[in-house]
């Protein structure tokens, strides 16, 4: 799916108060192998979450080395564990960003709210299918900082007093 279509599909889920305030963006760099680039999210034009492929590769390498030093049996296992850790930490490549956006479009709002993927759960905080009553009832005390950030932003925009 083309980026413009994917962006349009995801942003169509945003609540009316969020539309125009939060924007999904992407950039590709011509000088890199395979035109690698980054995905990022802005709020009022200010970048709040960066998902750069080149930074991701560096962090993936560091995690893989750490897993090997911790006693992983082989490099494949070490890399898999490292990638899983990065995903849980909300660190993505541009392609991971795209894949999670595609997953978001095809998932129910309940599965998005229960997702272990911080990007998907963050987008759910902005979704018009999540009403004010649902926002008030959410407990995000153990969630990723970006999930909490977008939750607080949505509550502020909707004038909802939230417990988190």
mmCIF file of the C-alpha atoms, coordinates in Angstrom:
data_MODEL
# 
_entry.id   MODEL 
# 
loop_
_atom_site.group_PDB 
_atom_site.id 
_atom_site.type_symbol 
_atom_site.label_atom_id 
_atom_site.label_alt_id 
_atom_site.label_comp_id 
_atom_site.label_asym_id 
_atom_site.label_entity_id 
_atom_site.label_seq_id 
_atom_site.pdbx_PDB_ins_code 
_atom_site.Cartn_x 
_atom_site.Cartn_y 
_atom_site.Cartn_z 
_atom_site.occupancy 
_atom_site.B_iso_or_equiv 
_atom_site.pdbx_formal_charge 
_atom_site.auth_seq_id 
_atom_site.auth_comp_id 
_atom_site.auth_asym_id 
_atom_site.auth_atom_id 
_atom_site.pdbx_PDB_model_num 
ATOM 1   C CA . UNK A 1 1   ? 0.000   0.000   0.000  1.00 0.00 ? 1   UNK A CA 1 
ATOM 2   C CA . UNK A 1 2   ? 1.294   3.461   -0.848 1.00 0.00 ? 2   UNK A CA 1 
ATOM 3   C CA . UNK A 1 3   ? 2.306   5.692   2.053  1.00 0.00 ? 3   UNK A CA 1 
ATOM 4   C CA . UNK A 1 4   ? -0.303  8.352   1.230  1.00 0.00 ? 4   UNK A CA 1 
ATOM 5   C CA . UNK A 1 5   ? -3.111  5.771   1.300  1.00 0.00 ? 5   UNK A CA 1 
ATOM 6   C CA . UNK A 1 6   ? -1.849  4.173   4.525  1.00 0.00 ? 6   UNK A CA 1 
ATOM 7   C CA . UNK A 1 7   ? -1.554  7.572   6.225  1.00 0.00 ? 7   UNK A CA 1 
ATOM 8   C CA . UNK A 1 8   ? -5.057  8.519   5.094  1.00 0.00 ? 8   UNK A CA 1 
ATOM 9   C CA . UNK A 1 9   ? -6.510  5.214   6.326  1.00 0.00 ? 9   UNK A CA 1 
ATOM 10  C CA . UNK A 1 10  ? -4.944  5.487   9.797  1.00 0.00 ? 10  UNK A CA 1 
ATOM 11  C CA . UNK A 1 11  ? -5.694  9.185   10.268 1.00 0.00 ? 11  UNK A CA 1 
ATOM 12  C CA . UNK A 1 12  ? -9.330  8.536   9.268  1.00 0.00 ? 12  UNK A CA 1 
ATOM 13  C CA . UNK A 1 13  ? -9.698  6.707   12.599 1.00 0.00 ? 13  UNK A CA 1 
ATOM 14  C CA . UNK A 1 14  ? -8.633  9.800   14.583 1.00 0.00 ? 14  UNK A CA 1 
ATOM 15  C CA . UNK A 1 15  ? -11.258 11.592  16.642 1.00 0.00 ? 15  UNK A CA 1 
ATOM 16  C CA . UNK A 1 16  ? -12.388 14.969  15.312 1.00 0.00 ? 16  UNK A CA 1 
ATOM 17  C CA . UNK A 1 17  ? -10.463 16.800  18.037 1.00 0.00 ? 17  UNK A CA 1 
ATOM 18  C CA . UNK A 1 18  ? -7.239  14.968  17.112 1.00 0.00 ? 18  UNK A CA 1 
ATOM 19  C CA . UNK A 1 19  ? -7.499  15.440  13.328 1.00 0.00 ? 19  UNK A CA 1 
ATOM 20  C CA . UNK A 1 20  ? -5.174  18.177  12.140 1.00 0.00 ? 20  UNK A CA 1 
ATOM 21  C CA . UNK A 1 21  ? -3.312  18.217  15.455 1.00 0.00 ? 21  UNK A CA 1 
ATOM 22  C CA . UNK A 1 22  ? -1.567  14.823  15.235 1.00 0.00 ? 22  UNK A CA 1 
ATOM 23  C CA . UNK A 1 23  ? 0.024   13.833  11.948 1.00 0.00 ? 23  UNK A CA 1 
ATOM 24  C CA . UNK A 1 24  ? 1.730   10.660  10.753 1.00 0.00 ? 24  UNK A CA 1 
ATOM 25  C CA . UNK A 1 25  ? 4.729   11.375  8.563  1.00 0.00 ? 25  UNK A CA 1 
ATOM 26  C CA . UNK A 1 26  ? 7.465   9.560   6.666  1.00 0.00 ? 26  UNK A CA 1 
ATOM 27  C CA . UNK A 1 27  ? 10.665  10.463  4.843  1.00 0.00 ? 27  UNK A CA 1 
ATOM 28  C CA . UNK A 1 28  ? 12.980  8.384   2.673  1.00 0.00 ? 28  UNK A CA 1 
ATOM 29  C CA . UNK A 1 29  ? 16.618  9.252   2.108  1.00 0.00 ? 29  UNK A CA 1 
ATOM 30  C CA . UNK A 1 30  ? 17.866  8.810   -1.456 1.00 0.00 ? 30  UNK A CA 1 
ATOM 31  C CA . UNK A 1 31  ? 21.507  8.346   -0.448 1.00 0.00 ? 31  UNK A CA 1 
ATOM 32  C CA . UNK A 1 32  ? 20.835  5.281   1.687  1.00 0.00 ? 32  UNK A CA 1 
ATOM 33  C CA . UNK A 1 33  ? 20.631  1.646   0.696  1.00 0.00 ? 33  UNK A CA 1 
ATOM 34  C CA . UNK A 1 34  ? 17.054  0.798   -0.365 1.00 0.00 ? 34  UNK A CA 1 
ATOM 35  C CA . UNK A 1 35  ? 16.066  4.444   0.271  1.00 0.00 ? 35  UNK A CA 1 
ATOM 36  C CA . UNK A 1 36  ? 15.836  3.780   3.989  1.00 0.00 ? 36  UNK A CA 1 
ATOM 37  C CA . UNK A 1 37  ? 14.315  6.574   5.999  1.00 0.00 ? 37  UNK A CA 1 
ATOM 38  C CA . UNK A 1 38  ? 12.138  7.181   8.973  1.00 0.00 ? 38  UNK A CA 1 
ATOM 39  C CA . UNK A 1 39  ? 8.582   7.389   10.130 1.00 0.00 ? 39  UNK A CA 1 
ATOM 40  C CA . UNK A 1 40  ? 7.601   9.954   12.701 1.00 0.00 ? 40  UNK A CA 1 
ATOM 41  C CA . UNK A 1 41  ? 4.605   11.426  14.459 1.00 0.00 ? 41  UNK A CA 1 
ATOM 42  C CA . UNK A 1 42  ? 4.077   15.123  15.038 1.00 0.00 ? 42  UNK A CA 1 
ATOM 43  C CA . UNK A 1 43  ? 1.772   17.028  17.369 1.00 0.00 ? 43  UNK A CA 1 
ATOM 44  C CA . UNK A 1 44  ? 1.120   20.623  16.331 1.00 0.00 ? 44  UNK A CA 1 
ATOM 45  C CA . UNK A 1 45  ? 4.039   20.303  13.906 1.00 0.00 ? 45  UNK A CA 1 
ATOM 46  C CA . UNK A 1 46  ? 6.499   19.225  16.618 1.00 0.00 ? 46  UNK A CA 1 
ATOM 47  C CA . UNK A 1 47  ? 8.049   15.774  16.291 1.00 0.00 ? 47  UNK A CA 1 
ATOM 48  C CA . UNK A 1 48  ? 7.209   13.580  19.291 1.00 0.00 ? 48  UNK A CA 1 
ATOM 49  C CA . UNK A 1 49  ? 8.142   10.069  18.083 1.00 0.00 ? 49  UNK A CA 1 
ATOM 50  C CA . UNK A 1 50  ? 10.897  9.195   15.623 1.00 0.00 ? 50  UNK A CA 1 
ATOM 51  C CA . UNK A 1 51  ? 11.198  5.766   14.009 1.00 0.00 ? 51  UNK A CA 1 
ATOM 52  C CA . UNK A 1 52  ? 14.425  5.965   11.994 1.00 0.00 ? 52  UNK A CA 1 
ATOM 53  C CA . UNK A 1 53  ? 15.694  2.866   10.215 1.00 0.00 ? 53  UNK A CA 1 
ATOM 54  C CA . UNK A 1 54  ? 19.371  3.811   10.534 1.00 0.00 ? 54  UNK A CA 1 
ATOM 55  C CA . UNK A 1 55  ? 19.071  4.398   14.303 1.00 0.00 ? 55  UNK A CA 1 
ATOM 56  C CA . UNK A 1 56  ? 17.100  1.176   14.578 1.00 0.00 ? 56  UNK A CA 1 
ATOM 57  C CA . UNK A 1 57  ? 19.914  -0.814  12.936 1.00 0.00 ? 57  UNK A CA 1 
ATOM 58  C CA . UNK A 1 58  ? 22.401  0.570   15.465 1.00 0.00 ? 58  UNK A CA 1 
ATOM 59  C CA . UNK A 1 59  ? 20.167  -0.294  18.418 1.00 0.00 ? 59  UNK A CA 1 
ATOM 60  C CA . UNK A 1 60  ? 19.402  -3.732  16.977 1.00 0.00 ? 60  UNK A CA 1 
ATOM 61  C CA . UNK A 1 61  ? 23.137  -4.441  16.728 1.00 0.00 ? 61  UNK A CA 1 
ATOM 62  C CA . UNK A 1 62  ? 23.694  -3.283  20.334 1.00 0.00 ? 62  UNK A CA 1 
ATOM 63  C CA . UNK A 1 63  ? 20.850  -5.509  21.581 1.00 0.00 ? 63  UNK A CA 1 
ATOM 64  C CA . UNK A 1 64  ? 22.162  -8.496  19.614 1.00 0.00 ? 64  UNK A CA 1 
ATOM 65  C CA . UNK A 1 65  ? 25.669  -8.075  21.054 1.00 0.00 ? 65  UNK A CA 1 
ATOM 66  C CA . UNK A 1 66  ? 24.214  -7.736  24.573 1.00 0.00 ? 66  UNK A CA 1 
ATOM 67  C CA . UNK A 1 67  ? 22.224  -10.951 24.079 1.00 0.00 ? 67  UNK A CA 1 
ATOM 68  C CA . UNK A 1 68  ? 25.329  -12.792 22.890 1.00 0.00 ? 68  UNK A CA 1 
ATOM 69  C CA . UNK A 1 69  ? 27.300  -11.553 25.897 1.00 0.00 ? 69  UNK A CA 1 
ATOM 70  C CA . UNK A 1 70  ? 24.438  -12.669 28.152 1.00 0.00 ? 70  UNK A CA 1 
ATOM 71  C CA . UNK A 1 71  ? 24.778  -16.206 26.823 1.00 0.00 ? 71  UNK A CA 1 
ATOM 72  C CA . UNK A 1 72  ? 22.442  -16.525 23.831 1.00 0.00 ? 72  UNK A CA 1 
ATOM 73  C CA . UNK A 1 73  ? 23.096  -19.822 22.054 1.00 0.00 ? 73  UNK A CA 1 
ATOM 74  C CA . UNK A 1 74  ? 23.532  -18.365 18.575 1.00 0.00 ? 74  UNK A CA 1 
ATOM 75  C CA . UNK A 1 75  ? 23.346  -15.098 16.695 1.00 0.00 ? 75  UNK A CA 1 
ATOM 76  C CA . UNK A 1 76  ? 19.877  -15.857 15.317 1.00 0.00 ? 76  UNK A CA 1 
ATOM 77  C CA . UNK A 1 77  ? 18.412  -16.273 18.797 1.00 0.00 ? 77  UNK A CA 1 
ATOM 78  C CA . UNK A 1 78  ? 20.262  -13.195 20.020 1.00 0.00 ? 78  UNK A CA 1 
ATOM 79  C CA . UNK A 1 79  ? 18.932  -11.082 17.165 1.00 0.00 ? 79  UNK A CA 1 
ATOM 80  C CA . UNK A 1 80  ? 15.363  -12.332 17.634 1.00 0.00 ? 80  UNK A CA 1 
ATOM 81  C CA . UNK A 1 81  ? 15.459  -11.502 21.347 1.00 0.00 ? 81  UNK A CA 1 
ATOM 82  C CA . UNK A 1 82  ? 16.977  -8.092  20.600 1.00 0.00 ? 82  UNK A CA 1 
ATOM 83  C CA . UNK A 1 83  ? 14.287  -7.260  18.051 1.00 0.00 ? 83  UNK A CA 1 
ATOM 84  C CA . UNK A 1 84  ? 11.576  -8.327  20.505 1.00 0.00 ? 84  UNK A CA 1 
ATOM 85  C CA . UNK A 1 85  ? 13.051  -6.038  23.170 1.00 0.00 ? 85  UNK A CA 1 
ATOM 86  C CA . UNK A 1 86  ? 13.149  -3.100  20.755 1.00 0.00 ? 86  UNK A CA 1 
ATOM 87  C CA . UNK A 1 87  ? 9.517   -3.660  19.782 1.00 0.00 ? 87  UNK A CA 1 
ATOM 88  C CA . UNK A 1 88  ? 8.479   -3.690  23.451 1.00 0.00 ? 88  UNK A CA 1 
ATOM 89  C CA . UNK A 1 89  ? 10.464  -0.479  24.006 1.00 0.00 ? 89  UNK A CA 1 
ATOM 90  C CA . UNK A 1 90  ? 8.693   1.247   21.113 1.00 0.00 ? 90  UNK A CA 1 
ATOM 91  C CA . UNK A 1 91  ? 11.804  1.433   18.937 1.00 0.00 ? 91  UNK A CA 1 
ATOM 92  C CA . UNK A 1 92  ? 10.935  0.815   15.288 1.00 0.00 ? 92  UNK A CA 1 
ATOM 93  C CA . UNK A 1 93  ? 12.419  1.082   11.842 1.00 0.00 ? 93  UNK A CA 1 
ATOM 94  C CA . UNK A 1 94  ? 10.516  2.868   9.090  1.00 0.00 ? 94  UNK A CA 1 
ATOM 95  C CA . UNK A 1 95  ? 9.327   -0.521  7.837  1.00 0.00 ? 95  UNK A CA 1 
ATOM 96  C CA . UNK A 1 96  ? 8.242   -1.605  11.314 1.00 0.00 ? 96  UNK A CA 1 
ATOM 97  C CA . UNK A 1 97  ? 6.286   1.663   11.522 1.00 0.00 ? 97  UNK A CA 1 
ATOM 98  C CA . UNK A 1 98  ? 4.561   0.905   8.209  1.00 0.00 ? 98  UNK A CA 1 
ATOM 99  C CA . UNK A 1 99  ? 3.789   -2.685  9.217  1.00 0.00 ? 99  UNK A CA 1 
ATOM 100 C CA . UNK A 1 100 ? 2.274   -1.649  12.545 1.00 0.00 ? 100 UNK A CA 1 
ATOM 101 C CA . UNK A 1 101 ? 0.161   1.011   10.808 1.00 0.00 ? 101 UNK A CA 1 
ATOM 102 C CA . UNK A 1 102 ? -1.150  -1.665  8.419  1.00 0.00 ? 102 UNK A CA 1 
ATOM 103 C CA . UNK A 1 103 ? -1.892  -3.960  11.371 1.00 0.00 ? 103 UNK A CA 1 
ATOM 104 C CA . UNK A 1 104 ? -3.734  -1.118  13.092 1.00 0.00 ? 104 UNK A CA 1 
ATOM 105 C CA . UNK A 1 105 ? -6.025  -0.582  10.099 1.00 0.00 ? 105 UNK A CA 1 
ATOM 106 C CA . UNK A 1 106 ? -7.168  -4.192  10.091 1.00 0.00 ? 106 UNK A CA 1 
ATOM 107 C CA . UNK A 1 107 ? -7.558  -4.717  13.854 1.00 0.00 ? 107 UNK A CA 1 
ATOM 108 C CA . UNK A 1 108 ? -10.557 -4.171  16.101 1.00 0.00 ? 108 UNK A CA 1 
ATOM 109 C CA . UNK A 1 109 ? -10.348 -1.308  18.559 1.00 0.00 ? 109 UNK A CA 1 
ATOM 110 C CA . UNK A 1 110 ? -10.433 -3.763  21.475 1.00 0.00 ? 110 UNK A CA 1 
ATOM 111 C CA . UNK A 1 111 ? -7.412  -5.656  20.151 1.00 0.00 ? 111 UNK A CA 1 
ATOM 112 C CA . UNK A 1 112 ? -5.603  -2.328  19.599 1.00 0.00 ? 112 UNK A CA 1 
ATOM 113 C CA . UNK A 1 113 ? -6.320  -1.244  23.180 1.00 0.00 ? 113 UNK A CA 1 
ATOM 114 C CA . UNK A 1 114 ? -4.999  -4.590  24.439 1.00 0.00 ? 114 UNK A CA 1 
ATOM 115 C CA . UNK A 1 115 ? -1.972  -4.641  22.142 1.00 0.00 ? 115 UNK A CA 1 
ATOM 116 C CA . UNK A 1 116 ? 1.552   -5.147  23.468 1.00 0.00 ? 116 UNK A CA 1 
ATOM 117 C CA . UNK A 1 117 ? 2.855   -2.966  20.611 1.00 0.00 ? 117 UNK A CA 1 
ATOM 118 C CA . UNK A 1 118 ? 3.247   0.597   21.923 1.00 0.00 ? 118 UNK A CA 1 
ATOM 119 C CA . UNK A 1 119 ? 2.635   2.196   18.510 1.00 0.00 ? 119 UNK A CA 1 
ATOM 120 C CA . UNK A 1 120 ? -0.654  0.373   17.988 1.00 0.00 ? 120 UNK A CA 1 
ATOM 121 C CA . UNK A 1 121 ? -1.863  1.120   21.506 1.00 0.00 ? 121 UNK A CA 1 
ATOM 122 C CA . UNK A 1 122 ? -0.809  4.780   21.141 1.00 0.00 ? 122 UNK A CA 1 
ATOM 123 C CA . UNK A 1 123 ? -2.871  5.118   17.973 1.00 0.00 ? 123 UNK A CA 1 
ATOM 124 C CA . UNK A 1 124 ? -5.832  3.574   19.793 1.00 0.00 ? 124 UNK A CA 1 
ATOM 125 C CA . UNK A 1 125 ? -5.670  6.458   22.281 1.00 0.00 ? 125 UNK A CA 1 
ATOM 126 C CA . UNK A 1 126 ? -6.415  8.827   19.381 1.00 0.00 ? 126 UNK A CA 1 
ATOM 127 C CA . UNK A 1 127 ? -9.150  6.704   17.810 1.00 0.00 ? 127 UNK A CA 1 
ATOM 128 C CA . UNK A 1 128 ? -12.712 7.999   17.510 1.00 0.00 ? 128 UNK A CA 1 
ATOM 129 C CA . UNK A 1 129 ? -13.979 4.496   18.387 1.00 0.00 ? 129 UNK A CA 1 
ATOM 130 C CA . UNK A 1 130 ? -12.697 5.108   21.927 1.00 0.00 ? 130 UNK A CA 1 
ATOM 131 C CA . UNK A 1 131 ? -15.269 7.299   23.623 1.00 0.00 ? 131 UNK A CA 1 
ATOM 132 C CA . UNK A 1 132 ? -14.993 9.505   26.677 1.00 0.00 ? 132 UNK A CA 1 
ATOM 133 C CA . UNK A 1 133 ? -16.353 6.825   29.004 1.00 0.00 ? 133 UNK A CA 1 
ATOM 134 C CA . UNK A 1 134 ? -13.794 4.323   27.759 1.00 0.00 ? 134 UNK A CA 1 
ATOM 135 C CA . UNK A 1 135 ? -10.992 6.889   28.145 1.00 0.00 ? 135 UNK A CA 1 
ATOM 136 C CA . UNK A 1 136 ? -11.990 7.459   31.780 1.00 0.00 ? 136 UNK A CA 1 
ATOM 137 C CA . UNK A 1 137 ? -11.889 3.738   32.523 1.00 0.00 ? 137 UNK A CA 1 
ATOM 138 C CA . UNK A 1 138 ? -8.434  2.986   31.064 1.00 0.00 ? 138 UNK A CA 1 
ATOM 139 C CA . UNK A 1 139 ? -5.585  2.069   33.408 1.00 0.00 ? 139 UNK A CA 1 
ATOM 140 C CA . UNK A 1 140 ? -2.276  2.837   31.721 1.00 0.00 ? 140 UNK A CA 1 
ATOM 141 C CA . UNK A 1 141 ? -0.050  2.822   34.788 1.00 0.00 ? 141 UNK A CA 1 
ATOM 142 C CA . UNK A 1 142 ? 2.229   0.121   33.322 1.00 0.00 ? 142 UNK A CA 1 
ATOM 143 C CA . UNK A 1 143 ? 2.192   1.260   29.705 1.00 0.00 ? 143 UNK A CA 1 
ATOM 144 C CA . UNK A 1 144 ? 4.847   2.742   27.438 1.00 0.00 ? 144 UNK A CA 1 
ATOM 145 C CA . UNK A 1 145 ? 5.498   6.465   27.858 1.00 0.00 ? 145 UNK A CA 1 
ATOM 146 C CA . UNK A 1 146 ? 4.143   7.254   24.367 1.00 0.00 ? 146 UNK A CA 1 
ATOM 147 C CA . UNK A 1 147 ? 0.869   5.452   25.086 1.00 0.00 ? 147 UNK A CA 1 
ATOM 148 C CA . UNK A 1 148 ? 0.485   7.598   28.206 1.00 0.00 ? 148 UNK A CA 1 
ATOM 149 C CA . UNK A 1 149 ? 1.494   10.734  26.265 1.00 0.00 ? 149 UNK A CA 1 
ATOM 150 C CA . UNK A 1 150 ? -1.174  10.211  23.589 1.00 0.00 ? 150 UNK A CA 1 
ATOM 151 C CA . UNK A 1 151 ? -3.734  9.240   26.233 1.00 0.00 ? 151 UNK A CA 1 
ATOM 152 C CA . UNK A 1 152 ? -3.128  12.496  28.119 1.00 0.00 ? 152 UNK A CA 1 
ATOM 153 C CA . UNK A 1 153 ? -3.235  14.474  24.878 1.00 0.00 ? 153 UNK A CA 1 
ATOM 154 C CA . UNK A 1 154 ? -6.579  12.934  23.890 1.00 0.00 ? 154 UNK A CA 1 
ATOM 155 C CA . UNK A 1 155 ? -8.033  13.499  27.370 1.00 0.00 ? 155 UNK A CA 1 
ATOM 156 C CA . UNK A 1 156 ? -6.916  17.127  27.264 1.00 0.00 ? 156 UNK A CA 1 
ATOM 157 C CA . UNK A 1 157 ? -8.450  17.645  23.809 1.00 0.00 ? 157 UNK A CA 1 
ATOM 158 C CA . UNK A 1 158 ? -11.720 15.960  24.833 1.00 0.00 ? 158 UNK A CA 1 
ATOM 159 C CA . UNK A 1 159 ? -11.868 17.687  28.262 1.00 0.00 ? 159 UNK A CA 1 
ATOM 160 C CA . UNK A 1 160 ? -11.846 14.334  30.044 1.00 0.00 ? 160 UNK A CA 1 
ATOM 161 C CA . UNK A 1 161 ? -10.496 14.062  33.582 1.00 0.00 ? 161 UNK A CA 1 
ATOM 162 C CA . UNK A 1 162 ? -8.428  10.897  33.578 1.00 0.00 ? 162 UNK A CA 1 
ATOM 163 C CA . UNK A 1 163 ? -6.971  8.947   36.474 1.00 0.00 ? 163 UNK A CA 1 
ATOM 164 C CA . UNK A 1 164 ? -3.616  8.171   34.782 1.00 0.00 ? 164 UNK A CA 1 
# 
